[in-house]
Amino acid sequence: MMKSVKSISANTKCFYIQLFFAVVFSTGTFCHAADLFVDDNICPQTGSGISSNPYCSIQYAITQAVSGDTVYVHVGTYAEGIRMKSGVDLRNISGEQPKIVTSVADNHLLFDGVSNCTIDGFLLDDSSRTTPTGYAIVYFDGYTNGSGNGLAIRNCEITGTQLLPADALARAGIRLNGQLSVEITGNTITRNKRAGITTRKMSANTIYDSTVIIKGNTITDNGQIGIYLRGSGTGNRVIIGGDGGSANTISGNGGYRGSGVWLRFLQGVSIENNDISNSGRVGLMLESVNSGEPHITRNSIHDNFTAGINIGGDSTLTIGANNEIYHNSVAGITFYAGASGIPGSETSSGTVTISDNNIHTNAKAGISIIDHVTGPININGNSIYQNEKAGIAFFNSCTAVIFENDIHDHTGAAGIFTGTWTGVLSPMPLFPPASLSFNRTNGPVQLTISRNKIHNNLSGMRLDHASGTISNNLVYNNTKSGIRFSGNDIVPYEPFNVSWGITELTNNTVVDNGTVTDILDTNGDYLYTARSGSGIVYDDINNLIIHDEFNNPSDRNFFDPPVNNSEQGSRLIQNNIAASNATAGIKDAACTVERDYNLYYLNFGVEVFAPAVIGGCATGTPPNLSGNPNEIFADPLFVDRIEYQLQPGSPAMGSGNDNLDMGAYGGSSPITW
């Protein structure tokens, strides 16, 4: 079938129109955009570029085009290197996918200092491995000859041959460098040795004052990293994903110790609605990154070899809402400078907020702080559950506010945990540590824990290295204790050389914690009832063998002589409800007036007062043996054993030292969710 014929070439027509306006009206040019055509079926003839007599070379067509023209390419295999031209678009014929294969040892498709041009609908194939080390199939360079504005690659398949780590060819699918405004949308980018999308070098050339939009792509099975972007300055804006078809699928990248996405020294980062999975290392690695609105939201980050998200460097971030972070092999979210190759550096000096996410079924912790963090961490509104080692685990000093989270079903560990007392491990920079202990170098964790629901864990909170306050939490149905904490206010304040420990426990509802087991003889007859686990318990610091939250024996071996609870100063313990715990309701032998206005019921299985119920504070006289006049021993009258709200007429109503209700739903900042 004959293709339509133009009576005069587009370029000739444009020339005469331009000449007419220049001579008669002395104005600028005025020319309708032209369509040029390429079809390798006519080669080796040159053609004239019209649809009935197309060019046979893409690059020749681009050299003949002027700004505003579009070059359309028929299906075929084109073995040539392509240099784009400002204002000239390169597109496939609808329904056809032309293939460009590497033919020279250079960048395959080059945008070098050009502006306002697009490539759309091609297969860019480097399986012949012609592209050499440090080059790319597609290279956007906004530096050599000027900035690159209005650039785009759309609906292309960009594929290489993923090789073994020993292969010297470090090709990338797409490289970015310099000052750019570029859109990468709807592409499949796969099997490239270095990365799917990357800046020019890992440690040198970067993007600056750039806008990079990456949407609707499938980025898979690239050798080291799916997306690696390194920025400089403060003028960058990076958008990865978005609503609907703008989401990216980033999967199976980094088989050689790599990541799904690695961003370094960038500001204005938005990462939305992507699926990031099966990375050889971290799903999303953020090093010195500042997230802009709408932050990092609605992503599914799962089944990555180490962490789902790793945070390092000087980062100011908001992670959430509605990320689903699960099935990662170390943690859902971790703060670990070593993971990004910068061991020994501080992980964050900005504010990091982790808000309104589902973080679950990760192989170790839901959230893990491995390295020292200098900036505040806010963890609020998350559902953190069924992680194998802990809900939130601290192995180094930081300041954290843990607020309104639902932390549950960590059956082998604590909901909130501050590390073991064993020796300190120096993590390898490229691989996650096999085990961790708390690093005491930078002092204890500074925690504010309030308005959380913490339940069905091995322990609700195990806080061996923490200072701070615990208020208005609902802590229930944990196998061991509800809240277990330590501290030391005796010189020399071992092991931190400053006075440390939890100083306030107020308005908590701590119920149904611990384990009660009937012990039978060999004939099945009852011998006795074994009880373990209290509601709130101070844990003596000593040199005895204990079992940590990984259920391994460890020797604290702090110092000699040991520091016991009875030697410590007082702390504020008021307005708590401690009921139906296996042993003591509150076990803290610092029995001063600061410990008062608490309600006890059915701890140690008894309704009436017994010394074991209040953990050694039997210093008064009947009928109140606690020695503190405002303690209450009565049924709190819960509505149910799910939410533990108070029935009307409960003795805990209005009985706090502030004349407000006791427990998690009372006080000046009650649970409202």
Beta strands, then each sheet from edge to edge (+ up, - down):
strand 1: 35-38
strand 2: 70-73
strand 3: 77-79
strand 4: 82-83
strand 5: 89-92
strand 6: 99-101
strand 7: 109-112
strand 8: 117-120
strand 9: 123-125
strand 10: 136-142
strand 11: 148-154
strand 12: 157-159
strand 13: 172-178
strand 14: 180-185
strand 15: 188-190
strand 16: 195-199
strand 17: 211-215
strand 18: 218-220
strand 19: 225-230
strand 20: 237-241
strand 21: 249-251
strand 22: 259-272
strand 23: 275-277
strand 24: 284-297
strand 25: 300-302
strand 26: 307-312
strand 27: 317-319
strand 28: 324-326
strand 29: 331-335
strand 30: 352-355
strand 31: 358-360
strand 32: 365-369
strand 33: 376-380
strand 34: 383-385
strand 35: 390-394
strand 36: 399-403
strand 37: 406-408
strand 38: 414-417
strand 39: 445-450
strand 40: 453-455
strand 41: 459-463
strand 42: 466-471
strand 43: 474-476
strand 44: 483-485
strand 45: 487-488
strand 46: 500-506
strand 47: 509-511
strand 48: 515-520
strand 49: 526-532
strand 50: 536-538
strand 51: 545-547
strand 52: 553-555
strand 53: 572-574
strand 54: 577-579
strand 55: 586-587
strand 56: 595-596
strand 57: 599-601
strand 58: 632-633
sheet 1: 1+ 2+ 5+ 8+ 11+ 14+ 17+ 20+ 22+ 19+ 16+ 13+ 10+ 7+ 4+
sheet 2: 1+ 2+ 5+ 8+ 11+ 14+ 17+ 20+ 22+ 24+ 26+ 29+ 32+ 35+ 38+ 41+ 44+ 50+ 55+
sheet 3: 3+ 6+ 9+ 12+ 15+ 18+ 21+ 23+ 25+ 28+ 31+ 34+ 37+ 40+ 43+ 47+ 54+ 57+ 58+
sheet 4: 27+ 30+ 33+ 36+ 39+ 42+ 46+ 45-
sheet 5: 27+ 30+ 33+ 36+ 39+ 42+ 46+ 53+ 56+
sheet 6: 48+ 49-
sheet 7: 51+ 52-
end
